[in-house]
Amino acid sequence: MTPDTLSKTSPARAIFGLPEKLGPLRTNRLIFTLLIMMAAAMPGQFGEVTQGTLYDAYIGVTVFVAGTLLLFYGAEKIFKFDIGASLRNAKWAQVPAAALMGAMPGCGGAVVVVAAYSSGNVGMGAVVAALTATMGDAAFLLIATRPDAALVLLPISLFVGVITGWIVDRFDHTHLQRSAVKSGDIAPIIGNTPRKRDYLYAALVLPGIVFGIMDLAQVELTAALSTGVHIMAMAAIAIGLLIWTVSPVKATTNPADGAIARMTEETSFITVWVLGAFLAYEYLVVFGGLDLQTIFSSVAMLLPLIAILIGFIPGCGPQVLVTTLYINGLVPFAALIGNAISNDGDALFPAIALNPKAAVVATVYSAIPALIVAYGFFFLAPGFMN
């Protein structure tokens, strides 16, 4: 048996759907998963810090992401409608509708707008509105940890997205060429029937929502219950990592998939980014001895610009890191909102695949309002929401 193959009788294959041959992507993910598990199992302070970080990610972010996604995707299945046709017929409301979809936590709404753009259902203004309004997966982290900041940032991003989209539609008539792209080309189709791993993950994560709410309400748990929640958190994180390891999903799930499967896949995916950001921060502070607050304060003037430039990076990982730094008081609200407006999350991946030039143009357009809004807060309201 080679390093990237597994036994046909492996229990992991039966529960998690592991293929006999993992391939490069899954092999790399498996290595990351094993490293996280080994770090959590280490004795002493290193293991304690790692386990504490995993617990914080589960109780403070993962459970709320799972609940939000299940509600959103469940409602989407119940109230079936053709989003592409609705956007095409929306006329003047097309840009606000696209911005509203982009403003939804996660990248799903923005990806749908990009897909509608590729088929000629919406214009460039709608894409720019969605990409400007989206905060990607980092929105889940902010909502779970700083709901007060989220209540301010998300509406501002939505408003800026609408205005920017309308301006772009007024002066720019660039359009992606119609393509024969199928939904499965953007995101692989998993299926509408829940899998064993979906039921297992939901059985652990959904009860965690109750404990997550109790944690927000600062309800004290008994020692026995606290230990039980800790064990459940470690199990949920481990199972989520395994699900992510074998997942065919690279960015976002397909709208044709079932609600529970989409929740499982995307929650696992988002949790990995959150773990990476949380662990990087904790390790740097606890073991690296870095005083990030002092370092960032020496370049305070450049922080909004740096955050905006980070927003140009496709994917949600860098954006989750910026949000983590804000939550820990290391970067100002001006930097966070600049990053939120400039970043396109995972929605940039399908845009690049369909038309790289148009994707770059849309990103550049979103950078202009990001600079204006970020430095507006930096100079006019330097202590706002910090």
C-alpha positions as CSV (number, residue, x, y, z in Angstrom):
1,M,0.0,0.0,0.0
2,T,1.5,3.3,-1.1
3,P,1.4,6.5,1.0
4,D,-1.6,7.9,-1.0
5,T,-3.7,4.7,-0.9
6,L,-5.9,3.1,1.7
7,S,-7.0,-0.4,2.5
8,K,-10.3,-1.4,1.0
9,T,-11.4,-2.6,4.4
10,S,-10.6,0.6,6.2
11,P,-13.5,1.8,8.4
12,A,-12.7,5.3,7.3
13,R,-13.6,4.4,3.8
14,A,-17.0,3.1,4.9
15,I,-17.9,6.2,7.0
16,F,-16.1,9.0,5.2
17,G,-16.1,7.7,1.6
18,L,-12.3,7.7,1.3
19,P,-11.3,6.6,-2.2
20,E,-8.7,3.9,-2.6
21,K,-6.3,6.5,-4.0
22,L,-6.3,9.9,-2.3
23,G,-4.5,11.9,-5.0
24,P,-2.3,15.0,-4.4
25,L,-5.1,17.3,-3.1
26,R,-6.5,14.8,-0.5
27,T,-3.0,13.7,0.4
28,N,-2.0,17.3,1.3
29,R,-5.2,17.7,3.3
30,L,-4.6,14.5,5.1
31,I,-1.1,15.7,6.1
32,F,-2.6,18.9,7.5
33,T,-5.2,17.0,9.4
34,L,-2.7,14.6,10.9
35,L,-0.5,17.6,12.0
36,I,-3.4,19.3,13.7
37,M,-4.4,16.0,15.5
38,M,-0.8,15.4,16.6
39,A,-0.4,19.0,17.9
40,A,-3.6,18.5,20.0
41,A,-2.3,15.2,21.4
42,M,1.1,16.6,22.5
43,P,1.7,16.9,26.2
44,G,2.4,20.1,28.0
45,Q,1.6,23.7,27.1
46,F,1.7,23.1,23.3
47,G,-1.1,20.5,23.4
48,E,-3.1,22.6,25.9
49,V,-2.9,25.7,23.7
50,T,-3.9,23.7,20.6
51,Q,-6.8,22.0,22.3
52,G,-8.0,25.3,23.7
53,T,-7.9,26.9,20.3
54,L,-9.8,24.0,18.7
55,Y,-12.4,24.3,21.4
56,D,-12.8,28.1,20.9
57,A,-13.1,27.5,17.1
58,Y,-15.8,24.9,17.7
59,I,-17.9,26.6,20.4
60,G,-17.5,30.1,19.0
61,V,-17.6,29.7,15.2
62,T,-18.2,26.2,13.9
63,V,-21.6,25.6,15.6
64,F,-23.0,28.9,14.4
65,V,-21.7,28.4,10.9
66,A,-23.4,25.0,10.8
67,G,-26.7,26.4,12.1
68,T,-26.7,29.4,9.7
69,L,-25.9,27.3,6.6
70,L,-28.5,24.6,7.5
71,L,-31.2,27.3,7.8
72,F,-30.1,29.1,4.6
73,Y,-29.8,26.0,2.4
74,G,-32.9,24.4,3.9
75,A,-34.9,27.5,3.0
76,E,-33.4,27.5,-0.4
77,K,-34.6,23.9,-1.0
78,I,-38.1,24.6,0.4
79,F,-38.7,27.9,-1.6
80,K,-37.4,26.8,-5.0
81,F,-36.9,29.5,-7.6
82,D,-34.7,30.2,-10.6
83,I,-32.1,32.7,-9.3
84,G,-30.6,33.4,-12.7
85,A,-34.0,34.2,-14.3
86,S,-35.0,36.3,-11.3
87,L,-31.8,38.4,-11.6
88,R,-32.2,38.7,-15.4
89,N,-35.7,40.1,-15.0
90,A,-35.0,42.3,-12.0
91,K,-34.0,45.4,-14.2
92,W,-33.0,48.3,-11.9
93,A,-33.1,46.0,-8.8
94,Q,-30.6,43.5,-10.3
95,V,-27.6,45.3,-8.7
96,P,-29.3,45.5,-5.2
97,A,-30.4,41.9,-5.4
98,A,-26.8,40.8,-6.4
99,A,-25.3,42.8,-3.6
100,L,-27.8,41.3,-1.1
101,M,-26.8,37.8,-2.3
102,G,-23.1,38.8,-1.9
103,A,-23.7,40.2,1.6
104,M,-25.0,36.8,2.8
105,P,-22.4,35.2,5.1
106,G,-20.2,32.8,3.1
107,C,-19.4,32.8,-0.6
108,G,-22.4,30.9,-2.0
109,G,-24.4,34.0,-2.9
110,A,-21.5,35.7,-4.7
111,V,-20.6,32.5,-6.6
112,V,-24.2,32.2,-7.8
113,V,-24.0,35.8,-9.2
114,V,-20.7,35.0,-10.9
115,A,-22.4,31.9,-12.5
116,A,-25.4,34.0,-13.6
117,Y,-22.9,36.5,-15.1
118,S,-21.2,33.7,-17.1
119,S,-24.6,32.8,-18.7
120,G,-25.5,36.3,-19.6
121,N,-28.2,36.8,-16.9
122,V,-26.6,39.8,-15.2
123,G,-24.2,42.6,-16.0
124,M,-20.8,43.7,-14.7
125,G,-22.4,46.0,-12.2
126,A,-24.1,43.0,-10.5
127,V,-20.8,41.1,-10.2
128,V,-19.0,44.1,-8.8
129,A,-21.9,44.7,-6.4
130,A,-21.8,41.1,-5.2
131,L,-18.0,40.9,-4.9
132,T,-17.9,44.3,-3.1
133,A,-20.7,43.4,-0.6
134,T,-19.3,39.9,0.2
135,M,-17.1,39.3,3.2
136,G,-16.9,35.6,2.4
137,D,-16.5,33.0,5.2
138,A,-14.9,35.7,7.5
139,A,-18.5,37.0,8.0
140,F,-19.4,33.9,10.0
141,L,-16.4,34.5,12.3
142,L,-17.3,38.1,12.8
143,I,-20.9,37.4,13.5
144,A,-20.1,34.7,16.0
145,T,-17.4,36.8,17.9
146,R,-18.3,40.4,17.3
147,P,-21.9,40.7,16.4
148,D,-21.9,44.4,17.2
149,A,-19.2,45.0,14.5
150,A,-21.0,42.7,12.1
151,L,-24.2,44.8,12.5
152,V,-22.3,47.8,11.3
153,L,-19.9,46.4,8.7
154,L,-22.3,44.1,6.7
155,P,-24.9,46.8,6.0
156,I,-22.1,49.3,5.0
157,S,-20.7,46.7,2.6
158,L,-24.1,46.1,1.2
159,F,-24.7,49.8,0.6
160,V,-21.3,50.3,-0.9
161,G,-21.8,47.3,-3.1
162,V,-25.1,48.7,-4.5
163,I,-23.7,52.2,-5.2
164,T,-20.6,50.8,-6.8
165,G,-22.6,48.3,-8.9
166,W,-24.9,51.1,-10.2
167,I,-21.9,53.3,-11.1
168,V,-20.2,50.4,-12.9
169,D,-23.3,49.6,-14.9
170,R,-23.6,53.3,-15.8
171,F,-20.1,53.6,-17.2
172,D,-18.8,50.1,-18.0
173,H,-20.6,47.7,-20.4
174,T,-18.0,44.9,-20.2
175,H,-19.6,41.5,-20.3
176,L,-18.4,37.9,-20.0
177,Q,-19.0,35.9,-23.1
178,R,-21.8,33.4,-22.8
179,S,-20.3,30.0,-22.0
180,A,-21.5,26.4,-21.8
181,V,-20.4,26.1,-18.2
182,K,-22.5,23.6,-16.2
183,S,-23.1,24.0,-12.5
184,G,-20.9,20.9,-11.9
185,D,-18.0,22.6,-13.6
186,I,-17.9,25.3,-10.9
187,A,-18.6,23.0,-8.0
188,P,-18.8,19.2,-8.2
189,I,-22.2,17.7,-7.5
190,I,-22.3,15.6,-4.3
191,G,-25.9,14.6,-4.4
192,N,-29.2,15.3,-2.7
193,T,-29.2,12.3,-0.3
194,P,-27.4,12.8,3.1
195,R,-24.4,10.6,3.6
196,K,-23.3,8.8,6.8
197,R,-20.7,11.4,7.4
198,D,-23.4,14.1,7.2
199,Y,-25.5,12.5,9.9
200,L,-22.5,11.9,12.1
201,Y,-21.3,15.5,11.8
202,A,-24.8,17.0,12.4
203,A,-25.3,14.7,15.4
204,L,-22.2,16.4,17.0
205,V,-22.3,19.9,15.7
206,L,-26.0,20.8,16.0
207,P,-26.2,20.1,19.8
208,G,-23.1,22.3,20.0
209,I,-25.3,25.3,19.0
210,V,-27.0,25.1,22.4
211,F,-23.6,25.2,24.2
212,G,-22.4,27.9,21.9
213,I,-25.4,30.1,22.9
214,M,-24.8,29.2,26.5
215,D,-21.2,30.3,26.1
216,L,-22.3,33.6,24.6
217,A,-24.7,34.1,27.5
218,Q,-21.8,33.2,29.9
219,V,-23.7,30.4,31.5
220,E,-21.5,28.4,33.8
221,L,-21.3,24.6,33.1
222,T,-20.7,22.0,35.7
223,A,-17.3,20.3,35.7
224,A,-18.8,17.1,34.2
225,L,-20.8,18.9,31.5
226,S,-17.8,21.1,30.7
227,T,-15.6,18.0,30.2
228,G,-18.4,16.4,28.0
229,V,-18.6,19.5,25.8
230,H,-14.8,19.6,25.5
231,I,-14.8,15.9,24.3
232,M,-17.6,16.6,21.9
233,A,-15.8,19.6,20.5
234,M,-12.6,17.6,19.9
235,A,-14.6,14.9,18.2
236,A,-16.5,17.3,16.0
237,I,-13.3,19.1,14.9
238,A,-11.6,15.8,14.1
239,I,-14.5,14.5,12.1
240,G,-14.8,17.8,10.3
241,L,-11.1,17.7,9.4
242,L,-11.6,14.2,8.0
243,I,-14.6,15.2,6.0
244,W,-12.6,18.1,4.6
245,T,-9.7,15.8,3.8
246,V,-11.8,13.5,1.5
247,S,-14.0,16.3,0.1
248,P,-14.1,16.9,-3.6
249,V,-15.1,20.5,-2.9
250,K,-12.4,23.1,-3.5
251,A,-14.2,26.3,-2.9
252,T,-18.0,26.1,-2.5
253,T,-20.7,23.5,-2.8
254,N,-23.2,23.0,-5.7
255,P,-26.7,24.4,-5.4
256,A,-28.0,21.0,-6.6
257,D,-26.7,19.3,-3.4
258,G,-28.8,18.5,-0.4
259,A,-29.0,21.0,2.5
260,I,-27.3,18.7,5.1
261,A,-24.5,17.7,2.7
262,R,-23.8,21.4,1.9
263,M,-23.8,22.3,5.6
264,T,-21.3,19.5,6.3
265,E,-19.0,20.3,3.5
266,E,-18.9,24.1,3.9
267,T,-18.8,24.1,7.7
268,S,-15.8,21.8,7.6
269,F,-14.2,23.9,4.9
270,I,-14.7,27.2,6.8
271,T,-13.6,25.6,10.1
272,V,-10.2,24.7,8.5
273,W,-9.6,28.3,7.6
274,V,-10.6,29.4,11.1
275,L,-8.4,26.9,12.7
276,G,-5.4,28.0,10.6
277,A,-6.0,31.6,11.5
278,F,-6.6,31.0,15.2
279,L,-3.6,28.6,15.6
280,A,-1.3,30.9,13.7
281,Y,-2.2,33.8,16.0
282,E,-2.0,31.8,19.3
283,Y,1.3,30.1,18.4
284,L,2.9,33.5,17.4
285,V,1.8,35.1,20.6
286,V,2.3,32.3,23.1
287,F,5.4,30.6,21.7
288,G,6.8,33.2,19.3
289,G,6.8,35.9,21.9
290,L,5.7,38.4,19.2
291,D,4.1,41.6,20.3
292,L,1.9,42.1,17.3
293,Q,0.2,45.1,18.8
294,T,3.5,47.0,18.9
295,I,4.5,45.9,15.4
296,F,1.1,47.0,13.9
297,S,1.0,50.2,15.8
298,S,4.3,51.3,14.2
299,V,2.7,51.0,10.7
300,A,-0.8,52.1,11.7
301,M,-1.2,54.4,8.7
302,L,-0.6,51.5,6.3
303,L,-2.9,48.9,8.0
304,P,-6.0,49.7,6.0
305,L,-4.0,49.6,2.7
306,I,-2.3,46.3,3.7
307,A,-5.7,44.8,4.6
308,I,-7.1,45.9,1.2
309,L,-4.2,44.4,-0.6
310,I,-4.7,41.1,1.3
311,G,-8.3,41.3,0.1
312,F,-7.1,40.8,-3.4
313,I,-5.9,37.3,-2.6
314,P,-8.5,34.7,-3.8
315,G,-10.1,32.5,-1.1
316,C,-11.2,33.1,2.4
317,G,-8.1,32.1,4.5
318,P,-6.3,35.5,4.4
319,Q,-9.6,37.3,5.1
320,V,-10.3,35.1,8.1
321,L,-6.8,36.0,9.4
322,V,-7.5,39.7,9.1
323,T,-10.8,39.2,11.0
324,T,-9.0,37.3,13.7
325,L,-6.5,40.1,14.1
326,Y,-9.4,42.6,14.4
327,I,-11.1,40.4,17.0
328,N,-7.9,40.4,19.1
329,G,-7.6,44.2,18.9
330,L,-4.6,44.2,16.7
331,V,-6.0,46.0,13.6
332,P,-8.6,48.8,13.6
333,F,-12.1,48.6,12.2
334,A,-10.9,50.7,9.2
335,A,-8.6,47.9,8.2
336,L,-11.3,45.3,8.6
337,I,-13.9,47.1,6.5
338,G,-11.3,47.8,3.8
339,N,-10.5,44.1,3.7
340,A,-14.2,43.2,3.7
341,I,-15.0,45.5,0.7
342,S,-11.9,44.5,-1.3
343,N,-12.0,40.8,-0.8
344,D,-14.0,38.5,-3.1
345,G,-13.6,35.3,-1.1
346,D,-14.0,32.0,-2.9
347,A,-16.3,33.7,-5.6
348,L,-13.1,34.9,-7.3
349,F,-12.1,31.4,-8.2
350,P,-15.0,30.7,-10.7
351,A,-14.7,34.3,-12.0
352,I,-11.0,33.7,-12.8
353,A,-11.8,30.3,-14.4
354,L,-14.5,31.8,-16.6
355,N,-12.8,35.1,-17.6
356,P,-9.6,36.2,-15.9
357,K,-9.7,39.7,-17.4
358,A,-13.2,40.4,-16.2
359,A,-12.3,39.0,-12.8
360,V,-9.3,41.4,-12.5
361,V,-11.5,44.3,-13.6
362,A,-14.1,43.5,-11.0
363,T,-11.5,43.3,-8.3
364,V,-10.0,46.6,-9.3
365,Y,-13.4,48.3,-9.2
366,S,-14.0,47.0,-5.7
367,A,-10.7,48.4,-4.5
368,I,-11.7,52.0,-5.2
369,P,-14.6,52.1,-2.6
370,A,-12.5,50.0,-0.2
371,L,-9.8,52.7,-0.1
372,I,-12.4,55.5,0.2
373,V,-14.4,53.8,3.0
374,A,-11.4,52.4,4.9
375,Y,-9.4,55.6,5.1
376,G,-12.7,57.6,5.7
377,F,-13.1,55.6,9.0
378,F,-9.3,55.7,9.7
379,F,-9.2,59.5,9.6
380,L,-12.7,60.5,10.6
381,A,-13.5,57.8,13.2
382,P,-10.2,56.3,14.3
383,G,-11.6,54.6,17.4
384,F,-14.9,53.4,15.9
385,M,-15.8,49.8,16.8
386,N,-12.3,49.1,18.1
